[in-house]
Amino acid sequence: MSAYVLTDSWTMTRRELAHWARQPVQVVVSLVFPVMLLLMFGYLIGGGRAVAGPYVDYLVPGMLALTMAFGLEGTMLAVTQDLNKGVIDRFRSMPMADGAVLVGRSAADMLQSAIGLVVLIGVGLALGWRPQGGGGGFFGRCGAAVAFPVCHVVGRHSVGAGGWAARDGAGRADPGLAGRVSVQRACHACCYAWVAGHGRSVESDVPDGYGCTRSPWWSRWGIGARLGGGCLAARVVGRVFPVRRTAVPGAWAVRRLAFGVGRCRAGGCPSSERRGVGLARIWGC
Amino acid sequence: MADAAIIVEGAHKMYGGKKAKDMKKALDGLDLRVVRGTVHGVLGPNGAGKTTLVRILSTLLRPDSGRVEVAGYDVLTEARAVRFRIGLLGQHAALDEELGGRQNLELFGRLHHLGARQARVRADELLERFDLGDTGRKPVRAYSGGMRRRLDLAASLVTDPEILFLDEPTTGLDPRGRAEVWSAVRSLVGGGTTVLLTTQYLEEADQLAGRISVVDRGRVIADGSPDELKSRTGGDRIDVVLRDAGQLGAAVALLPVPEAGVSVDVDRRLLSAPVTDRMTALSRVVRALEEAGIDAEDVALRRPTLDEVFLHLTGAEEEAA
């Protein structure tokens, strides 16, 4: 570590901000898209659902979680683009601080997530949603939601950092790469497991009477077992579907996060509730 | 030796699969010594190990074994010190495509810890020097190949590096872009920068480099100035182009040179032979052709091209293997 961690990180953050300034439309779209989804589910599709209490009380927490999880996409695209072009090689051949690329990008992503969160919460409030549960818990949850993509990027970059050295000009990997990919999968898994655990607090935003109040079986596990199980599951999934090693556990995390649904009580779901709310319907609550 | 900017001794690098049999030797005991303030060309076919060498020298890859020193610092143990003293122009443009030229240069200047003001001044200087002044704001995405390469070169010069690595700097450029890059490199050498240049183009090495190492299969198979390398394949040659390809056989028999060294190209009606005594050989060949009544279109003396040197050296290597 050098004395330049902060200045170099700030330089890298500025690089991301300069990208925003160059492509303002993209930034606006990324902020407006979740709002559109929210309006669509709220008024176009979901408006007719029979639920106890106002529908926005279910919808907004789900959309918040979904948006934060979508924040991954942009980050992963950007990181992949950097890696595939030569610019990372130039960074690595310069005397810059080791962690600056990572820290700089994380800071910019965190900023973007925070702005997205504020916009969405604002729209949610305008639609009549009020956060339930304690204020501290609420802000804690917002923080966690913003940090989620960043945690993911850390996982991504920890292989990136090793993977950089592992790439040669022809794109072949060196023998150490396999081990580093395992590290990456483990990091992914930790993120997902952590988010899945976090879903419980999102659940508390959803009022009772949702129809799927029973916690899923894994919620009885301690956090350690959850992390371990998540690692194992992500490794297995990643081996079977290498292309989808991000998408599949990601989808699970989003589902859990967005709707906080476990299994219904045996025979306990009235038909109107069994269809669930919004996206949850697709998975057959 | 104090005047060596780059020292590579017995560098090995393996790539590839999990099993030993899948591994590929990229460097196989490569030795190299580059004198400070010169342009050193590294010449070799695809897959010879040129890029691996540059990546090791610029601390992007670690050698498996061997001693590698750049500017007097070991690339393994003193990578940071090396990074302060080098500039790298890789095979692919190492630029932020979304940002403009000036933004790119300022970014790299700041990451070299020049400070905001100094980075801005330096960016202006470089844009001016590489004739990119009026394109500073356009995103690099929209640049032409030659402009992109010039900006790339400018970015590798942000701190006036002691040693500059150019990895196939003109691959994929049109002749004009190539000439631009060449003149930029020449102007650098005047400033005392040491340049290590890899290339597949023999003309490029001939034009720019004072010394050339020919690399094949991860090893240096020949080393010397362009002239030394050329004389190694037998010195001067005489080329004779005939009007009638049918007379090539008769002409070969007539030539006052040993038959073994003669090469015949029927399509171009050309025969080419090594000669030792230039003018005598020329007049004897012309006289012999005249006496035999063989019509020649062209008779010329020339130095061997580096292409011939290259084929000669790599061909000999293949026979030995």
Interface residues (C-beta under 8 A of the other chain):
Chain A: S2 Y4 T7 D8 T11 R15 A18 H19 R22 Q23 K85 G86 V87 D89 R90 F91 R92 S93 M94 P95 M96 A100 W164 A165 D168 G169 A170 R172 D174 P175 A178
Chain B: Y15 G16 G17 K18 K24 A26 T51 T52 R55 S58 T59 L60 L61 R62 R80 R83 F84 I86 L88 G90 Q91 H92 A93 A94 L95 D96 E97 E98 L99 Q103 L107 F108 R110 L111 H112 H113 P139 A155 S156
